[in-house]
Amino acid sequence: MRRSLRRMALAGLAVLLVAAVGFSGALASNTHGKPGPSVKKDPFGSVGGQAVDIYTLTNSNGMEVKILTYGGIIQSVKVPDRHKHFENVTLGFDNLADYVAKSPYFGCITGRYANRIALGKFTLDGVTYQLPINNPPNSLHGGTVGFDKHVWAATVIQNHDGVGLKLTFTSPNGDQGYPGTLRAEVTYLLTDRNQIRMDYRATTDKATIINLTNHAYWNLEGEGSGSIDDHVLKLNASHYTPVDPTLIPTGAIDPVAGTPMDFTRSTAIGDRIRDSFEQLVIGRGYDHNWVLDRRSPTDTSMIRAARVLEPDSGRVLEIFTTEPGIQFYSGNFLDGTLVGTSGRMYRQGDGFALETQHYPDSPNKPNFPSTVLRPGQVYNTTTIYQFSTSHSRDHDH
């Protein structure tokens, strides 16, 4: 009798253990039985004696994003085409040394001030500040040692919206000539809606300027697959900021209508890129800031800024943002000297960037939206990259 009771008790315990294991497994998978979201951390070398890690974020659909703690770089983004074939669609390197020595800002966080500041100078509250001239005669993307060249502290995020990484970095007063100790935080979140959500946050102890963005280069046919000329682009922008021969905005805000800068209707990137339009000649292609169509200059609601379709694969990238502008860069200075993760070289026009931002040289252009951040204020912006597929080659949605 006792033996029978003991066997029954053991059998009951076994059932409980099986149930517990089954429940545990359910937590790691979604309702369709597919693997659930996950985060994996691996070493990726070191720079200046600091270890660099690479985090792999995967959602329930199999979309995979790799992020480095060096520069907050998005190193790889694997998404499906219309036939469910996955490819990496962002340009980058398979080793840290190339990122450190020769990266044209592939996938990184750019700051303190993304884009250009004329002659590397600005005046704030009566004081003139001099920044490094690293894109003569101007300062570009925060200077010679910008946010892209630091190792950020990383914390893993897992919540009901997805999996991600919170990156933090403190830029001391005087860093690259900028005033104020700036505490910056960038959160990447990969959702099951195939979105990469980027939340930027910063505070300062002294009046300063700030303009943060991510500088990912995209090729929706697949990294290393060749030209992006056939990608079809639509921008929610009826105006842009023309530039002088050094790529600094003139201060004008011009309509795009009747020019090759008009992407208010879906247009292949390569259709007009070789036109003898002065702005295209200056930039060797597209390298300009578009003024997003908003209800008012103070509107910071989330809007769709851009939509890109690669017709052959059907991959679609949509960009939503709270920012007032977007820089479209058509990879004009890629020259075949860089070899990417695919083992193939990158030539001119093999990738494009769409950087959500405030306008270039805003500190020197009073008519542009302000980029000043003061003590007690919080810099807070959000941008979302959303990936999907289209079974139609028609882009006008």
N, C-alpha and C positions, 0 to 999 in steps of 0.2 A: 504493500500500500504506500509506504513511504517512498519506495523507489518510483512508483507511478506518479506520485505527487511531484517528486523531484524532476522527473522527465517532463511533466506538464509545465512546471515552472521554467525549466530550461527552454522548452519549446516556445513558451510565452515570451521569454527574454529575447530569443532569436527573432521572433516576429517584431518585437519592439525595435531591435537593432536594425533589422531590414527596413522598417518604416522610417527610422531615423536617417539611415543612409539615403533612402529614397528621397526624403524631404530635403536633405542637404544637397543632393544632386539637383533637385528642382530649383533651388536658389541660384544655381550656377547656369541655368538654362532658361530660355524664354518659354512662352506658352506653346510654341510650335515645336519644342524639343530641340531647337538649334542651340549651339553654344551661346552662353550669355556674354555680355561685355566683359573685357578683361584688360589688365595692365601688366606689362612685363618690363623689367628694368635690366639693362646690360651695360657693361663698361664700354666706353668708346674712346679710350686713350686719355691723355692729360695735356694740359697747356699751362705753362708757367707754374708747374708744380701742383696744379689743381686738377683733380680727377673730373672727367667729363663722362656723363651717362647718356644713354639713349633709351627712351621709354617707348614701348610699342603699345598703342591703344587700339583695341579691336572692338567693334560693335557687334550686335546680334546678327547683322546682315553680312558679316565678313569684311566690311570696310576696315582698312588698317591705316593708322597714322603713326609715323615715327617722329619723335621730337627729341632734339638734343638740349642738354642743359647749357651748352655753349651757344650764346646768342639767342636762346629760345628758338633754334632753327627747326622748321618743319622740313625733315630730311626726305620723307617719302609719304605719298598718299596713294593708296591702292583702292581703286573703285572699279565697278563693273561697267562693261559696255552693254549695248542692247541685247547681246547674246550671252550676257552674264560672264564674260571673260574679264578677269581682273588685270589691270595694268597700273604701274606707278605713273602718275600724271604730273608730278612736280619735279623740276630740275634740281640736281644736287650732286654731292660726291659720296663715295663709299668709305671715305677716310677723313679723319680730323685734320690732318696736315694740309690738305687742299683747302678746307674751309678757312683755316688760319692764314694761309699764305696767299691765296689768289681768288677767293670767292667774290663775285660781283653781287654780294648781299643775298645769295640764294636763301630763301625761306626764313630769313632772320627777323627779329624784332629790331626796328630801327628807331633810334632816339639819341639824345633827348629830343632832337628835332629832326623828324623825317623830312627828306627832300632838301632843297637848297636855301641858303641864306646868303644874300648878296654881299660879296667881299668879306664874308665871315663876321659882319658887324651888325649890331642892333643896339638901340638905346632904350632903356627901361627906367622910368622914374628919374630921368635926368642923368643917368649913368650909362656910358657907352661900354659895351663888352666886346672883346675880340675873341673870335673862335678860330680854330685851326683852319687853314686853307688847304683842303685835301681834294678839291675839285676845281683847280685854278680857273678863275680868280675867286672862287666861292667856297663856302663850307657846305659839305654834303653829309646827310644822315648822321648828324651829331658829332662829326669830327674824325680825327685819325684813330681814336680809340672810343668808338661809340658803343651803344648798348649791345650791338651785334658781336662785340669782341670781348665780352665778359662771360664768366660762368655764373649762371643764375641758380639760386637755391630752389629745390623742387619739392613739392608735396603732392602726393597722389590724391585725386578726388574720385569718389564713387558715390553717386546718388541716383535718384529715380530718373533723372534726365539723361544720364550716361556716365562715361568714365573720362577722366581728364587729368590735367596737371596744372597746379598753381605754381607759377615762377615768380620769385621776388629778387629784387636787386636794389641796393641803395647807392645812389650817385652822390658823392660828397660835394659840398660847396666848392665851386671853382673847377669842378671836373670839366675838362675840355673848354674852359672859359665860361661855363654857365654858372649863374648865381644860384645859391640855395642848395641845401641838402634835400634831394628828391628821393622819396621812397616809392618805388614803382612795383606794380604787381600786374602780371598778365596771366590770365586763366584761359587755357585751351580745354574745351569740352567736346568730346565726340559723342553725338547722340545716335539713337536708332533711326532717326530721320535722315541719316547720312549727312549731317551737318557738322562742321567744325565751327563752334562758337568761340569767339575771342572777346574776352572782357578785359579792358585796360583800366587801371586805376592808379592814381598817384597823388601824393601830398607833398608839400614843401614847407620849409621853415622861413623862406625868404622869397619875395616876388621873383618869378622866373618865367621862362617860356617852355612850352612842351607841345610835342606833336608826335604821337607814337603810331606805328603801323606795322604790318607784317609785309615782307618783301618777297613772297613766294612767286616763282616763275612757273607758268603752267603750259603744258601741251596735252590737250585732252585726248589726243590719239595715242599718247604714251611718251614718256620721257625718252629723248634720244631718237624719236621717230622721224625727225625732219621739220620742215617748215610749218608755221602756224598760219600761213596766208589764207588757207581755206576755212579757218575757224570763223564762225559768223557771230558778230558782236552787236549787242544793243546796249546803249547807255541811256540812262534816265537823266539826260542833261542837254538842255537847249543852248547852253553857253559854255565857254571855256576861257582860260586865262592865257592869252598869247605870250610868247617869251622873246627875249632879246637873244643875240647870238651866243650868250653864255648860259642860256636856258633859265634865266631869271625872268619871272613874270614882269611885264611892262607896267602892270597896274590896271590895264584895261580888262573888262569882262565882255567878250565879244560873242555875238550869236554864231552858232555853228551852221546855220542855214546857208545853203549854196556853197559850202566848202567841203573838202575831204575830211573835216573834223566832225561831220554830222553823222552820228550813229543813233539818232533818235528812231530810225528804222533799221532793222537788222541788215547788216552789211558785212561781207567777207573782209577780214582785216587786210588782205592783199589787194583788194579791188582798186584802191586809190593811193596806196602807200608810195608809189613811185611818181605821183603827180608833181609837177613843178610848182607846187604851192609853197610859198616862202617858209611857213612854219614847219613843213615836212622836210625841207632842205636843211633848215637849222638843226632839227633834231635827228637827221638821218633816218627819219621815219617818225613814228608817234612816240613822244616823250613829254606829255602835257597833262595839266590838271584840268579836269572837267568840273564845272559847277553844277552840282546835282539840283534837280528841280524840286524845290521845297515850297511849302506854303508861305514861309517867311524866313528872313535871315536867322531868326532865333529858334526855328523849328529843329528839334533834335529827335523827332520820332523815328522809329525804324522803318526805312523804306528800301525798296529794291533799287540798287544802284546800277547793276549790270547783269546781263545774261549772255552766256557764250555757249554756242553749240558747235561740236565737231561732227560734221554730217556723216562721215563714214562709220564711226564708232557709235554715234548717237549719244555720246556723253554730253551732259549739260552741266555747266557751272553757273549758279546764280549767287550774287553777292548782295547782301542786305547790310545796311549800316545806319548808325546815328550821326555819322560824320557829314560835313557839308560838301566835301569834294572827293574825287577819285582820280588818281594818276594812272593813266594808261601808257605803258611802256612796251614797245614791240620788239624788245631784245636786239636793239640796233647795234650794240657794241660787243655782242658775242662774235668771236672772230676765228673759231676753230682751234684755239689754244687750250680750251678746257675739255676734259673728258669726264662724262657723267657716270652715274651709277650703273647705266646700261653698258658701259664700256665704249660708248660712241661719243664722238666729238660734238660739241655744240657750235653751230655756225649762226651767222646773222639771221635773226627771225625764227630761231628754233624754239622760242618760248616767249610768253608775254606775262607782264605783271599788271595787276589791277590793285593799286594800293589806296585803301580808304584813308582819308586824311583831312587836315586843314590845308589851306592853299600854301604853296611854296612862298617863302620870303614874307609871310604875313607880318612879322614884327616890323618890317620896313614899309608896309603898305596899309595905311590907316583905313582904307576902304574895304579891306579884307576882314573876315571874321577874326576876332582876337584869339591869340594863343597864349595869353598871359594867365598864369596860375599864381594865386596869392595864398599866404598862410591862412588856414581856416577853410579854404576851398578844397574841393575834391575833383580832380580830373577823372572823368568817368565816360568811357565810350565803349560801344559794342559793335562788332562786325561778325557776320555769319557767312561762311562759305557753304553752300548747299549743293550737293551733287545728286543728279538723277539721270535718267535716260529718256530719249525721245525716239519714237518709231517713225517720225516724220523728218524729212530734211528741211522742212519749213521752220524757220526760227521765230517768226513774228507772233509771239504770245504775250 
